Amino acid sequence: MRKESILSTFWLFLIFGLLFSGCAFAQPSLSGDRLISLPRGTVEGKLQNGLRYIILPNALPRHCVEVRMVMDVGSLQEEDDQRGGAHFLEHSAFIGTKHFPNRSLIDYFEGHGMKFGRDINAFTGFDRTIYWLSLPYYSDHTEILDSTFLAIHDWLSEIEFDDARVKKERGVIVEELRGYQQNDDFYRLKMGHNRYSERIPLGTEHDINSIDSDRLKAFYKRWYNPSHATILIVGQVNVPEVVEKLTHTLGSIPSSRDDKPIIKFDMSYAKGASWMHIVDSIQSDSKLEVIVPHTTCVRRTLQDVVTKQRMRMLLQCLDDRFTTDEVKCNVSNDWYLANKDHFVLSIRGTSTIDLERQISTVSAECHRLLRFGVSHDELQQLVASRLNHLTSDTTQNLSANICDDFVDYITAGDRTLWMPCEVEWVRQQVAMTTSSQLQQLLGDVLKQMRRSRLYAYTSIKKDTKEGYLTAKKADEAWRMGEKQQMKPYHFQRREQVKEMRVKAPMCLVQPATFMAESIKSQQQWSDLGIEEVILKNGVRLILRPTIDEDSVISLAAIGRGGTADFSLPQQLKVYDAISYVDMGGLSKVANDSLLSYMTQENLSMTVGEDAFWHQLLASSPSNKATELFNLVYQKMCFPGINREDFKETVVAEIEDLGKETILDKMLSHDIDRLMTMTIDSLVGNSVDNSRSYLTKSVLETLDIDTLTNYYKRLFGDPSRLTIVLTGNFSMREVLPKAIATFAQMPKQTMPLPLNNTPFRVGKEMFTKGFDGGNDHQTLVNYVFAGNYSPSLRNSLCLKLIRDVLQDRLLKVLRERENLVYSPFVDLYYNGVPQQKYEFLITVSMKDGNQQRVEYLLQDIINQLKTTPITASELNKMKRSFLVTKDKVLNDKAPSEWKTALMSLIKNGESLHDFEHYSMCLNEITPKTLQEMINELIVWNQRYVVYKTQKK
C-alpha cells in the first residue's frame, strides 16, 4: 500500500470517527444494542495480511510508549503432545530470532534503559499470549519504535529453534513450575473437568521435558499467524507515522494458507454437586463456599452494562438482608475464567450443625427473594446506592493502565464505560429497574445451581465430634430452606437522617498571618518542579504540585525521633504513646465534633512512629489547605487527652496479654515470615522489641500525661520536622499558607535525645534452615550486609551493584547453567541513622543443586571483585535509572513523589543531588563500583537463611 493511500484512509477514518463518535457533538438517541465507545482518539485497523492494530495517543507518562502484541493463542490450542508448548514458545521468543539472535533482543532494549522482567516481558494464559514492551520514547530516539516492530515481526514469523538451546531451557521452565504457587486450596474444584483443567499453561514437569524443537515449530507454524495477532500501541505517538511504520514492517508477513479460525472453548462442569474438603486448624469457624458457575456477561453493549449493574443490585440486596438478619453469609459474583462467572455464597458456622442451619437460612432467603421479589422502598434504596457508584470517568489515565483495558477488549470484547452520555443512558435504565428483573437474574443463577454447583468446604478440627459436613448434607440443608414457609420480606428503610452541617472549629479555619521574615531560605529546584523553604524555627517545607484530577493535597510530616532512640526501660515508659495520645484528638475541639467535621470536609489524618522516625500523614481537597495545615499544626502541638478511653484501652490490653489471636497462630506457622524475622534480627531491622517485654505492671504504670508530654516533644519539635506536600494545588496559593501555619511552631528548649550511632552489622557467617517450601525445591536467601556513608551518589552505587548482581545471576544461573528460573536481588538500606545496607539474593533451585549454585554465586562475586564491569554495561544500567525516574516520577504521580521525597529525607540524600541526578550517575565509574563491591560484599561474612522439605 502506498504512503498516500495510507494517509488518506487514516484521515477519512478520523473525520468519520469525529462526526459519529457520539456525545461530543450531538446527543444521539441511544439504545441498549449500541456498542460502548472506545476511548476518544482510538484508531483501530487491520492490515491486508489480517494483522489487527489499535493505536491511542496518550500523554501520560511523558516520554513513554506502551506496546503489546496480543496473540489469541494459548495453552488451549496445544495438541496432546504439545502440552506446555505455548508457554515454552513464549520463552523461545527471547532466546533468539532472525534479527535478534541469542540474547541480543534483551540486550538491545536494555541498552535503551529498559529492564527485562519490568519493561520487557511476556505472559501465556489459556487463551492468550501477551508480549509487552514499555518503551522510552524521545523525539531524538524514535528509532526504537522501528526496532520494536522488527522484534514483533520476528516474534510472528522468524523465531529460531535451536535443539540444544531448547533442551537447556527445559531446566529453567521446570524451576519456574516448581516455584509456582496457586494460592487457592480449591483451584482443582473451581477448574472443573474440561480442556482448561487439562491444559494448564505451564504444563507438568513431564510435559516440559518432552518438548522439543519439532513440537515447538509445529505449534508456531500452526498458530503464530498475523490474523491471530493484535498490535496495541498507547503513548506519545503520531498515529499516521505509526501506521506507516507498522504497515511497512509487519505488512510484509505473509498470511497463512491454513488460516483456520480459533476454536473458543467453554468452561464446563459435572452435573450435580462437586465436593472438596480441607481442614484448617487455625480458623475459629467452618466455612462452605457454594459456588455456582454461570455464563458471564461481557460488557460489549450498553445493555450489557445495565445487566451487570443489576447483578450488583441483586448482590447488594442479598448482602443487606443477610446483614440485617445476622446471617453468616457473604455473597459475590466475579468473572473466573473463559465464559464463566462464579456466583458465590460464602457461609460460615461455628460447628457442622450451625453451618447446616446457616445453609438453610441462606437458601430460604434466596427463595423468598425469588418468590416475592423486593418492595418499592427496598428497590429504591438499591437503585440509589447503585447510582451513587455509577459515574463517568473522563480522567486521563496512564498508558499502561489503558493497555490493560484494551487487552480485555482484544481477548474478550469487553469495553470500559466512560462517555458521559452513555453513562447517563445506563443510569436511566438502572433507575427503571424492576423487582421482576432482579428475580429473573436470581432465578437464572438458581437454575444453574440445580444443574452444577461446587462445594468448597473448610472445616475446623472440632467438627469431628459432630461429623464433617458432606455434599449430601449440604444439599439437604439447602432443600430444607427452600421448603420453609415464608412471608414477604419486611424491609425497614434505613432512616434518612438529615445530616446537619458541622460548624467549622475556629482553630481550623482561622488563617495564620504570613510573615516573610519567618523564612530563612527559599530554593527552587526547577528540573524537579520542587519548591523548598526553610523556616527560621527549623521547619523544612518541600512542595511538588502534580496534575492529578482529584484536586487533593497530600501532606507528609516526618521527623527524626522514634522508639529505638531510648533504652528498653525508657521505651516501656512511653509504650505505644502515639496510639494512646491519638485517641484524644485535639485539645481545642471535642473529638466527636472533629471527626464529624473531617468526614464532612473530606479531611484525613493519621499519625505513627517507628524505630527512628515519626510521621503524620494527612490529606484534604485543595481548597481546604488552611483547614489541613491548621489540623496538622494543632495535632502536633496541641493534642487532646481522652482519659476515659485511655483507661479502657489499657484494661483491654491487660486482659489480652498472653492470648494468641488467629493472626498470631497464622504468623507462627508462616515459614516465610519466620525467615524474614531471622534476617531482620541480623541486619538491625528489629531494634525495638519492647513489646516482647510487655507485662501487666508495665501497662498499669503507663500515664497519659507522661505519654502526651513525650508526644508533644516528639511531634512539636520544628528543628527535626520536614513537611512534604504533593497533589493538585496552586503553589502561589498554598505555599504562603503553609509558611504562615508552621512558622508558629516554637523552638524547643529541651529536645528529645537521639541515638545517631550507626548500627554495626555482625561480621560472622550465619546459617539457619527451616522446614517447608515446595516439593523438590530449596529456596535460599543469601544476605550481605554492612555499613555505608549516606548520600544520593552512594545510594545509586548500591542500586547499580544490585542490578549488576541481578544481571549476572540471570546470565549465569538461568541462561548458561539453566539451574533456576528467576533469581532475584533485593536491596534495602537505611541512611539515617543506621547507615546500613543489605543485599538479599533469593534463589529457588532443585534439591541437590545448592552446592553448585553457591559455587557459581561465589564465582560471580569474585569476578566482580577482580574485574570491573565494562563502561557500556554501566551506561546501559545508568540509562535504565534515568528512564525509570522519568516514567515513575511523572506529573500525575503524587503518591510516587511523596514516597520518593520521604525516602530521600530518611536516607540522608539532598535535593541538590536529586536535581542533578544525571550528574551524580555520571560520576560513578566501573572502578567506583569495583571498589564498593570489594568493600561491601564479603563472601565469608554472608548470612544464609533457607527453607526446604529435604531432610
N, C-alpha and C positions, 0 to 999 in steps of 0.2 A: 504494500500500500504506500502511495506517495505521501510525502510530508503535507502537501496542500490538502489532500483528501482527508488526512487525519485531523488536521486543524479545523477544516470546515465542518466535519462531522461533530467535533467537540463543541464548537461554538453553537451550532444548531441545537445540539443536545442541551447545552447550558441555557440558551434562550427559552427553549421549550420548557425546561425544568422550572425556570423562574416564573413563567407565565402560569404554570399549572401546579406549582409546589404547594399551594394551599393558602394558609391563613394570612400570609404577609400582605397579600394584595386584595383579597376579597373573601368574604365569609361564604364558603360553599355550603351547599346542602349536604350534610354528612349522612352516611348510613353505616350500618353495622358491618357490611362487607368491604368497606374501604380499608385498604392496606395502611398500616401505621407508617407514617412518613419516616424516612431515614433522616439522619442529621443533615441540617441545611448545609449545602455545599458538596454533598456526596456525589461523586461521579462513579458510575458503575458501567462496565462494558465487557465485551468478550472479543478475543482475537479470532481470526479465521480458523486456527487450529483447535478452538474450543476452550482455550485458557481464559478464565474469568478474572477480572480485576476490579478492585474497589479502591478509590483514592479519595482522601479527605484532607484538605489543607487545615492545619491546626497550629496555633502559635505557642502552645504550652506543652512542655517546656521549650525554651528557646534553644536553637541550635541542635535540634533533635528530630530524627525521623524514625518512626517505628515501622518495621517491615515484617510481615508474616507470609509464609507460604502454607496454606491450609489445604491438606490433602483429604479428600473424602474417603480415605482408606485407613484401615486399622487392622487389629487382630482378627476381626470377624471375617475378613477376606482370605485368611490363611486356609490352605488345604491341610489335611490331616498331617502330612509330612513336613509342613511349613510352620508349625506352631512355634511362636516366639519370633518368627521371621520378620514381621512388620517392625517390631522394636529393634531387632538386630540390624535391620536395614537403616533405621534412623542413626544408629551408631556408625554404620558404614559411610554415611554421608559426610562424616567428619574425618574419616580415615584417609580418604583420597578420592579425587575426581580428576577429570582430564586436565582442567586448567589450574587445579589446586591439588597437586599430588601430595601424598603423605599427610603431614600436619600443616601444610602451608596455608590452608584456608583459615585456620585458627590464628596462625602467626600473622597473616595479613591484617585481619580485623583487629587483633590485639595491638598491632603496630599503629592503629588509629586511636588507641586509647580505650578500646572495648575489652571486656573481660569474659573469658569462657565460663559459662555457667550463669552469669548475670546478664550479659548483653548478647551472648551467642549461645543458643540452646535449642532444644527440641523436646517434643513430648509425643508419646504414642498412646492412644487410647483404643477403645474397642472399634470406633467408627471414624477415627480421625488420626492424622499425624500432623503436627504443627511445628514448623521450623520458625524460629524468630531471631531477628537481629535488631538491636537498638542502636541506631547509627548516630554518631556525632556528625552534624551536618552544618558546615560553614561555607560561606559564599566562595571562599578561596580553595575549598577542598571538595568540590561537588563530584569529583571522580569516584568517590566511594560508592555512590549510587550505581554507577556503571558496573563496578566490581561486584556489587550486591546482586544485580541482575545476572551477571555472569555466573556467580555462585548458584543462583536459583536455576539457571539454565543447566548447570552441571548436575544439580540435585535431581532434576526432572529427566535428564537423558544421558548423563555421562559419568555416573558413579562407577568407579573401578573396583573390581573384586579380586583381591589377591588371596590365594588359598592360604598361604602362611599367615597373613595378617588376620584373616577371618578366624583361623584356629586360635590365634593368640587372643583375639577379642572375646572369645568364649569365657575365658577366665575372669575378665572384667565384668561381664554381664552376670555370670554366676554369683560373684560377690555382691553385685547390685541386688540380685534376687535374695541373697541371704540377709542383706541388711534391710530389706523391705518389710515394713510393719503395717498391717491393715488397720490396726487400732479400732476394730469393730468385732466384738466376740460373736456377733450374729451375721457376719458377712455371708457365710455359706448359705444360711437360711434365706437372706434377702435376695441373693442372686438367683435362686430357683434352679431349675434344671432345664437349660436351654443352651443355645450356642454361646451366649455370653459367659456362662459358667465354664464352658469348655474351651474358651479362647481368652484366657487371662493374658493381657498384653505382654507381660514379662515371660510367660511360658514357665515350664518346670525346668529343673536342672537337666533332666534327660532331654527335653526339647532343645535347650540351648546347646548342649554338647552334640546334638545330632545335626545342627545347622551346618551347611557347607556352602561353598560358593555357588554351586549349581542351583540349589534351592533358593538362594537369595536372588540370583539372576532371574529365575523363573518368576518369582513374585514381583520383582522390579519391572520386568518386561511387561507383565500382565497388567499391573495396576498403576505404575507411575506414568500416566499419560496426561497431556495438557488439559483434557476435558475433565479430569478428576481433581484439578488444582485451582485454587483461587489465590491471587496475589493481593495482599492487603497493604496499603501504604497510607500512613497517617503522620502528619507533621508539617514542618515548614517547607512545603514543596510547591513548585509551579506545575499545575496539572498538565497543560499541553506538553511541556518538556518531559514530564514523567511518562506520559502516554507514548510519546515518540521513542524514548529510550527503551521502554518496556516492549514496545512493538518490534523495534529493531533487534533486540537481543533474544526475546522469548518467542516472538512470532515465527522464528525460523525452525522451532522444534516441530518435527512432523507429528501429525495426529496419528493415532494408532489405527491400523486397518481393522483390528479385532477389538473395537471400542464398544464393548457391551455395557449396558447400564449397571450400576452397582445395586445389588440386592439389599434392601433395607430389612433387617431382622428385628422382630419384636421380642420383648421380654415376655416369657411365658412361665406359668406356674402350674403345679399339680392341682387338680381339683380337690376340694375339701380343705382340711386343716393340715398345715405343715408345722412341725413342732421342733423346738430346740431349747435345751435347758442347760444353764450353767449355775454353779454355786458360788456365792460371794460372801465370805466370812466377815467382811468389813461393814457392809451396809446394815442399817437397822430395820429396813423394810424390804419385803419381797416386791418384785415388780413384774408385771406382764405387759408387754407391748403387743397390742392387737394391731397387726399391720394388714392393710387392705390395698393390694396393688390394683390400680385402675388407670385408664388411659389419660395421659396428660393433655392439658390444653395449651398448645403453643400460641404465643402472642403474635399472630400474623395480622389479624384484623382488629378493628375497634371493638367488635362484638366479643372477640377472644378476651380482650382486657376486661370487659364488663363481666364475663363469666368468671374470670379469676378473682375479680373483686367480690363477686357474690359468694364464691367459695370462702373467701376470707371472712365475710359476714357470717356464714354458717359456722365457721370455726369459732368466731368470737361469741356467737350465740351459745354454743355448747360450753365453751370455757366459762362464760358468765354464769350459766346455770349450775355447772359443777362447783364453781367457787361459792355461789350463794348457798347451795345445799350441802356444802362441805363434803363433796365427793372427791376422793383422792384420784383425780384423773386430769391429765393434760392432753390436749388434742392438737394435732398438727397435720399439715398436708404439704409435702415438698416433692419436687422432681427427684427421682432416684437415678434412673438410667434409661436410655433409649426412649421408648414411648410410654413410660410408666411413671406415675406419681405414687407415693406411698402415703395413704391416709392412716395416721397412727393414733390410737388411743393408748396412752401410757398410764396404766392403772397400778396403784400401789396398795399394799396391805401389810399389816403387822404380822400376819400369820396366813396360813393357807386358807383357813375358814374366812378370815377377814377379807382376803383377796377375792374369794368366790363371791362374798357379799357385795364387794365393790363392783365386780364384773356385772352382777345382776342389776345393780343400781344404775350403772352406766348404760347398759342395754335398755333398761326401762326409760331412761331419759331420752335416748336416741329415738326410740319408737314412739314416745309421747310427742316429740317434735315432729316426727314423720306423720303421725295421725292427726294432730290438732294444729300443727303449724305454730306461728307466732302471732301474738296480739298486735294491734295497731301501735300501741305505745312502745312495745319491745322492738318492733320493726323500725320505728322512727329513731329510736336510740341507736340501733345498729347502723342505720343509714348515716346518721350524724357523725358517728365515730369513724366510719369509713371515709366520708367526705373530708374529714379533718386531715386524713393521711394522703389524699389524692390531689396533688397539686402539680403544676407544670414545672419542669426543670430546664431552664434556658441558660444555665451557667456554663462557662467554658471549662471543659474537662481536660485532664492530661491525656496525651496521645496514647499512652499505654492502656489507660482505662477504656478509652474509646475502642481500642483494638479488641479488648475482651468482649465488649458488646457485639462488635462486628463478627467475631468468631462464632458466637451463638447464632447470629443471623445466617452466616455461611453454612453452618453444620446442621441447623435445625429450623431455620426460617424465623427464629424468634426476633422480634423487634422491640425496641425500647420506646415507650410513650414519652413524648417531650413537648410536642407542639401545643401551644395554649388552646387553640380552638378544638383540637382533638381531645385534649384533656377535659375541656368543658362539655363536649358531647358525652364523654364517658360519665362524667359527674351527673349529667341529666338522667342518663339511663340508670345509674346506681340509685339515684333519688327515687326512681319509679319502681324499684324492686318490690316484688310482691311476696307474700308468705309462700304461695304455691311454687315460686321459683326456687326458694331455699329448700322446700320439701322435695322438689324434684332432684336437686343436687344430692341431698342426703339419701333419697331413695335409690339413686344410681349407685352410690357408694355401698349401701347395704345389700343391694342386689349383687354387686361384685364380691362382697364379703361371703355371701352364701356360696358363691362359686369357688373362690380361693381366699384363704386367709392364712396369715403367718403368725405363729405364736412364739414370741421371743421371751422366754421365762428366766428371770434371775431370782433365785431363792436364797434365803439366809439359812444357815445351818440348823437353827432351831426348828425349822419347818419339818424336820424328820419326825418329830413327835406326833404330828398330825398327818403325816404323809405329804409327799410333794403334790403340787398341782399337776394335772395331766391335761392333754388336749381334750379328752372326753369330758373331764370335769369342767373345763373352761367352756366348752360348747353347751353343756347342761346349764351352767350358771347364766350364760347369755340367753338361752331359751326361756329360763325362768323369768328373767327380766322382761322379755318380750311378752310373756303371758300375764304379767301383773295387771291388775285392774288399775286404771289410771284416769285422771281427770285433766282437763286443760291446765297448762302451767299457769300458776298465779304469779304474774310479773309485777314486781314492785319497782316502780320507776325510781331511779336514783334522784334524790332531792336536788333540784337545781338551785343550789344556794347562790344567791346573788352575791358575788364577791365584791366586798366594799374595797374601794381603793385605800391602800395603806398609806398613811401620811408619811412623807419622807422625813427621816430623822435629821434634825438640824445639823448634827455633826458630820453627816454625809453630804449634804447639799451645799453647805456653806463653803464657798471657794476661798482658798488661801490667797494671800496677796503676793503677787510676783515681785521679786526684788532682784534686779540684775546683779547687785553686789553679793548675792549669795552664791554666785558662780565662781569657782576657782579657775576652771579651764574648760574650753569647748573645742571639739575637733570633729571635722567631717572626714569620713573615710569614703570617698566618692566611688571608688570601684566596688565597694561592698554595699553602697547605698545606706550607710550607717552614720548616725549622729551620736557622738559620745560627749557627755557632760560630767565633769567632776565638780561636786558642790564643796563649799568650804567646810562643811561638817563631816566630809568624807564619803558621802553617798556618791556612787557611780551610776550614771544613767546611760543605758545603751538602747537606742531606738532603731528598729528596722521595719519600716512600713512595707506591706505587701498588698496584692490586689485581689485577694480572695473576695468572693461575693457576699460573704456573711456579714461584713462590716462589724467585726468583733475585734476588740483589743484583748490581747493575751499578755498577762504580766507574770513574770517570774522574778521573785525577790530571793536571792541566795546570799548566804553569808558564811564565812568561816566560823566554825564552832560547833561541836557535836559531843555525843556521849563519850567517845573514846579520848577526849581531852582530859578526862578525870580518872582518878584511881577508882578501883572497884567499890570501896566504901562510899565515895562521893557519888558514883553512878547510881547506887542503890538509894541514896537520899533524894535524888531527883528522878527516880524511875518513872518513865512514861509521862514526864511532866507536860510535854506538848499536848498530848491527848487529853489529859485532865483539865488543863487550862483552856483548851479549845472549847470544852463544853460550856464555858461561861460566856461565850460571845464577846460583846463589847461592854465596857463599864458604863457607857453613857446611853445604851439602848437596851431595853428588855429583849431577851433572846428570841422570844416568840415573834415580837414585832420586827426584829431584824431579819429573821428567816422569811417572814411573810413579805417583807419589802424586797428582799433579794430575789425571791421567786417571782414577784410581780414585775421586777425590772430586769430579769434575766442576768442577775449578778451571781457569780460563783466564786468560792474561795476555799482553799484547803491549806493546812499547814503540816509540816513534818520535819523530822530530824533523823539524820543517820550518824554514822560514827564520827565524821569530821565536818559535816556541813548541815546547816538548817535551811529550809526553804519555805516560801509561801507562793502558791500558785493561784492566780485569780483571773477572771475574765469578765467582760461586760460588753454591751453594744457600744459602738464607737461614740455615740452621742451621750454616753454616761461616763465619760472619762473622769469628771470631777468626783462623782459618786464612787467610782472604782478606786481612785487614788486615796480618797478620804477613808474608805473602808479598810484599805491595806494599812494606811498610816495608823488608824485607830486600833486595828488588830495587833500591830506590832508594839505600839507604845501604851495603849490603854485597854488591855484585855479585861473582860469581866470575870467574876468569880461566882460559880454556882456551887455553893457548899452542900446543898442537899443532894444534887446529882453526884457530886464527888464522893460523898459518904456511901451512897447506894452502890456506886460502881466499885469502890474498894471492897465493900462487903461481898459483892458478887464475885470479885476476883479471888477473895479468900476462899469462898465456897468452891470455886472451880480449881483451886490449887491441887495438882496431882491427878486430876481427872483427864483421861485420854479421850480426845474427840475423834470423830470419824476421820477428820483430816489428819490428825496425828497418826492414826493407825495406817492410813494410806501412805503417808510420808515415810513411816518406819519400814514399809515394805518396798519403797521405791528405790531400786538399786542405783539408778542414775542420780537421784538426789543424794544418796549416801556417798557416791563417788565425788560429786560436786562439793559436798561438805568437807570431805577429806582434803581435796585440793585447796579449798578456801582456808582451811586451818593452817596449811603450809605456807601460803603466799600472803597472809595478812588480811584476808577478807572477813575474818571473824574476830576482830579486835574487841568488839563489845559483846560479851557473853553474860551480861548481868542477869538476864532472865533465868539462866540456869541456877543462880544463887538466890532466886526469889523465895522468900518464906513468909509465913503468916506475920511474924514480928516485923519484918521489913515493910509489909503493906500497912500494918497498923500504925507504924511510926511516920507514914507519909503525911505531910502537912501542906494543905492547899496554898497557904500564904507563902511558904518557902518555895513551892513549885512555881507560883506566879512570879515571885521575885526573880527566880532563875530565868523564867521565860522572858521577862521584860529586859533583863540584862543581855540575853542572847539575841532576841529579835530587835531590840531597841538600840543596838549599837550601830550608828551610821558609819563608823570608820571601817567596818568589815562588810558593808552591805553593797551589793550590786543589784540593780533593777533592770531587767531586760523587757522591752516592750516590742511586740510584733503584732501584725494584723493590719487590717484595712482602716487606717486612720490618717488624718492630716497632721503632718509634722508641725506645721505652723500653729495649729490649734492645741495639740496635745502636749508638746514639749514645755511650753510655759506653765501649764497646769501641773505637770509632773515636778518641775523645778520648785514651784511655789509650795506644793504639798510636802515634799520630802526634805526641803530645806528647813522645815520646822523641827526636825528631829534633833534633840540636843546631844552634844557630845557627852560621852560617859566618863565620869571621873575614875571609876573602878571597873574597867572591862574584865570580862571573864578570862581566866588563864587559858592559854593554848599550848597544846603539845605538838610542836612542829618537828620533832625528831623523826627522821625518815625510818620507815620500817626496814629492819635488816633481815633479809631472806637467808634461811639456813643454807649452808654450803655442802651438807652431807647428802649423799644419794639416798633416795627413799623409794620403796616399792610396796604396794598393797593391792591385793586382789579381792574380788567379790564374786560370789556365785550368781550367775544369771546370764542374760543375753540370749541370742538366737542360737538355734541348733547349728553345731559345727562351725561356729564363728566366734572369734575372740575380738573384743573391742579394747583398744589400749589408748590411754591418754598419756602422752609424753609432755611433761611440763618443764620449761626452762624459765627460771625467774631470777630477778635481781633488782638492782637499783640503777637509776639514770638521772640526769640533770634535766628538769622540766624546761622545755621551750618548744615552739612550733617546729623548728628545724629537727630537733631530736625526736619529736613525735612522728614526723614524716619519715625519718630514718627507721624507726621501729616498724611503721606500716610497710615501708619498702622491703625490709627484711622479711616481714610476714609474707609478702607477695612473692618474693624470691623463693622462700621455702615452699610455698604452695605450688609454684610453677615446677620446681624440681621434683616434688613428690609426685605430681601428675605425670611428668615425663618419665620418671624412673619406675615408680611403683605401679603405675597404671599402664602407661603406653609401652614401656620397654619390657617390664617384667610381668605385666598382667596379673599382679598379685592382689590388687584391691580395685574397688570401683571409684570411691570418692574420698580420698584422704583430704583432711581439712585442717587448716592452720588458723587458729583464732589468736587475737592479740587483745590483752587487757592491760591498761596502765592507769596509774593514779599519780598525778603530778604533785598535788598539794593536799596534805603534807607528806604523804608516804614515799613519794619519789620512787615508785616501784613499777615493774612491768612483769608480765608473764606471757610467754608464748605457749599456747596449748595446741599440740599436734594430736589429732584424733585419727586413728586408723582402725578400720574393721577388716579383718582378714580371716581366712580359713584357719581352723585349729591346726597347729603344727607349723604354720608359716611365720610365727612371731620371731623366731631367731633370725630367719632370712630377712624379714622386714627391718628388724633392728640393726642388722649389719649394714643394710643399704642406707638406712637413715643416718647412721654414724658416718658412712662414706660420703653422703651428700653434704653433711655439715663440715667434714674435714676438707672437702674440695672447696667449699665456700670460704673456709679459713685460709687456705693456701693460695687460691687463685681468685682474683676479683672478677666479678661479672663483667661482661662487655658493656661498652658505652651504649651500644644500640639496644641491648636488653634493658638497661637502666632507663634510657629515653622512652622506651615503649611503656614502661610502668609509670613514668612521670606523666606521660600523655594521658594514661588512664586516670590518674588522680585529677588532672585538670578537667577531663570530660565528666567525671563523676561529680565534681564540685559544681560545674555549670548545670548539670542535669538535676541534682538533688536540691541545691540552693537556688531555686528559681523564684520568680516574683509571685508565685501562687503557692508558696510553701511556708506559711507562718510557723507551723509546729516544727518543721525541719530547721528553720533559722533559730528558733528558740533553743532547740536541743543542741545545735552546733555552738551557739554562743555560751550556753551554760557549760558545755564541755570545755570550751576554750578557757573559761574562768577557772574551773576546778582543776585544770591541768597546767596552770601557770603559763599559758600562752598569751601573746599580746595581739591586740588589734592591728598594731603596726605591721607585725609579721603576717597576719592574716590578709591585710590589704596587699601585701607584697608576696603573696603565696607562690607565684611562679618564680620569683627571685629566690625564695627560700629553697624551693625544689632544685633550682639550677645550681645552687651552692653545693649540693650533695653529689659526690663523685663515686665511682666504683671503689676507689681506695677508701673513702669515708665509710662505706658500708662494710668493706672487708675488715677494717679496724674495729667497727662496732660489733660485728659478728664474733670476732675473736674475743672481745671483751664480754659480751652478753650471753653467748651460748656456749656453755661448758658441759661437755658430754658427761663427765664424771660427777656432775652436780645436778643431774636430772632427777625429776620425780616421775615415777611410773605408777599409774593407777589404772587397773584394768578389770574387766568382767568376762567371765567365760563359764560355760557349762562343763568344760573339760575338767576332769578330776586330776 
